[in-house]
Amino acid sequence: MARQGRSNAARTLVLLVCVMVLSERAAAATLNVGGLKGWNLGVDYKSWAATTRVKPTDSLFFKYDPRLHNVMVVSKADYDTCKTSAPWSKHTSGKDTIKFTKPGTYYLICGVGTHCKAGMKVAVTVRW
């Protein structure tokens, strides 16, 4: 009887772990950067970031015209100065999905012309 009790407890524990893993994956979201306006000039990305919660399971989706814009992940120093010569990554498809799996603040800019200096940049804080 004691052996059966341990077996049931083990099954319950395995089931609980499976439910937790599946619910975490189900809770993942794809967030449209800039909302309906997307990744374009004239969008208030500071306000968008302040009102958007990003978890490590979420993805950021950047929609834009690839003839006009791109997305670069950069350091804070490069974000602050809009420096485009040493991005950590560069995305150019016009439909880019970027995922940050660790908590922290990540910096993204448009590297075309003076778009970054015109406000086409966003600092995204990823947290649980």
C-alpha positions as CSV (number, residue, x, y, z in Angstrom):
1,M,0.0,0.0,0.0
2,A,2.9,2.4,0.8
3,R,4.5,1.6,-2.5
4,Q,1.3,2.5,-4.4
5,G,1.1,5.8,-2.5
6,R,4.6,6.7,-3.6
7,S,3.8,5.7,-7.1
8,N,0.7,8.0,-7.2
9,A,2.7,10.8,-5.7
10,A,5.3,10.4,-8.4
11,R,2.7,10.4,-11.1
12,T,1.1,13.5,-9.7
13,L,4.5,15.3,-9.5
14,V,5.2,14.4,-13.2
15,L,1.8,15.6,-14.2
16,L,2.2,18.9,-12.3
17,V,5.6,19.5,-14.0
18,C,4.1,18.8,-17.5
19,V,1.2,21.2,-16.8
20,M,3.6,23.9,-15.6
21,V,5.8,23.6,-18.8
22,L,2.8,23.6,-21.1
23,S,1.2,26.6,-19.4
24,E,4.5,28.5,-19.7
25,R,4.6,27.9,-23.4
26,A,1.0,28.7,-23.8
27,A,1.5,32.0,-22.0
28,A,4.2,33.1,-24.5
29,A,3.1,36.0,-26.6
30,T,4.2,37.7,-29.8
31,L,4.2,41.4,-29.2
32,N,3.9,43.8,-32.2
33,V,6.4,46.6,-31.6
34,G,4.7,49.9,-32.0
35,G,1.3,48.3,-31.9
36,L,-0.8,48.8,-35.0
37,K,1.6,51.4,-36.3
38,G,4.5,48.9,-36.4
39,W,8.2,49.9,-36.8
40,N,8.0,53.3,-38.4
41,L,8.9,56.9,-38.0
42,G,6.5,59.0,-35.8
43,V,5.7,56.3,-33.3
44,D,6.2,56.9,-29.6
45,Y,8.2,53.8,-28.7
46,K,9.1,55.1,-25.2
47,S,5.3,55.0,-24.3
48,W,4.8,51.7,-26.1
49,A,7.7,50.1,-24.1
50,A,6.4,51.6,-20.8
51,T,3.0,50.1,-21.3
52,T,4.1,46.7,-22.7
53,R,5.2,43.8,-20.4
54,V,7.8,41.5,-22.0
55,K,8.5,38.2,-20.5
56,P,11.5,35.9,-21.4
57,T,9.0,33.6,-23.2
58,D,7.7,36.4,-25.4
59,S,8.8,37.4,-28.9
60,L,8.9,40.9,-30.3
61,F,7.6,41.3,-33.9
62,F,8.8,44.2,-36.0
63,K,6.8,44.9,-39.1
64,Y,8.1,47.5,-41.5
65,D,8.9,48.2,-45.1
66,P,12.4,46.7,-45.6
67,R,13.2,49.3,-48.3
68,L,12.9,52.0,-45.7
69,H,13.9,50.5,-42.3
70,N,15.8,47.8,-40.5
71,V,16.1,46.6,-36.9
72,M,19.4,46.5,-35.0
73,V,20.0,45.2,-31.6
74,V,22.7,47.4,-30.0
75,S,24.5,48.2,-26.8
76,K,23.1,51.0,-24.5
77,A,25.9,53.3,-25.5
78,D,25.1,52.8,-29.2
79,Y,21.4,53.2,-28.5
80,D,22.0,56.5,-26.7
81,T,24.2,57.9,-29.5
82,C,22.4,56.1,-32.4
83,K,25.6,54.5,-33.5
84,T,25.0,51.9,-36.2
85,S,28.5,50.5,-37.0
86,A,28.6,47.7,-34.5
87,P,25.2,46.1,-33.9
88,W,24.9,42.8,-32.0
89,S,22.5,41.7,-34.7
90,K,20.8,43.3,-37.7
91,H,17.4,42.3,-39.2
92,T,16.2,43.3,-42.6
93,S,13.2,41.2,-43.7
94,G,10.4,43.6,-42.8
95,K,8.8,40.9,-40.7
96,D,11.3,40.2,-38.0
97,T,10.7,38.2,-34.8
98,I,13.2,38.7,-32.1
99,K,13.2,36.8,-28.8
100,F,15.2,37.7,-25.6
101,T,15.3,34.7,-23.3
102,K,16.9,36.3,-20.3
103,P,15.6,39.2,-18.1
104,G,17.3,42.5,-18.8
105,T,17.0,45.7,-20.9
106,Y,17.6,45.4,-24.6
107,Y,18.1,48.2,-27.1
108,L,16.8,48.3,-30.6
109,I,17.2,51.0,-33.3
110,C,16.6,51.6,-36.9
111,G,20.0,51.9,-38.6
112,V,18.8,53.7,-41.7
113,G,19.8,57.3,-42.2
114,T,18.8,59.5,-39.2
115,H,15.8,57.4,-38.3
116,C,17.2,56.5,-34.8
117,K,17.9,60.2,-34.0
118,A,14.3,60.9,-35.2
119,G,13.0,58.5,-32.5
120,M,12.9,55.2,-34.2
121,K,14.5,53.3,-31.2
122,V,13.1,51.3,-28.3
123,A,14.5,50.1,-25.0
124,V,12.7,46.9,-24.0
125,T,12.9,45.5,-20.5
126,V,12.3,41.8,-20.3
127,R,11.2,40.6,-16.8
128,W,9.2,37.9,-15.2
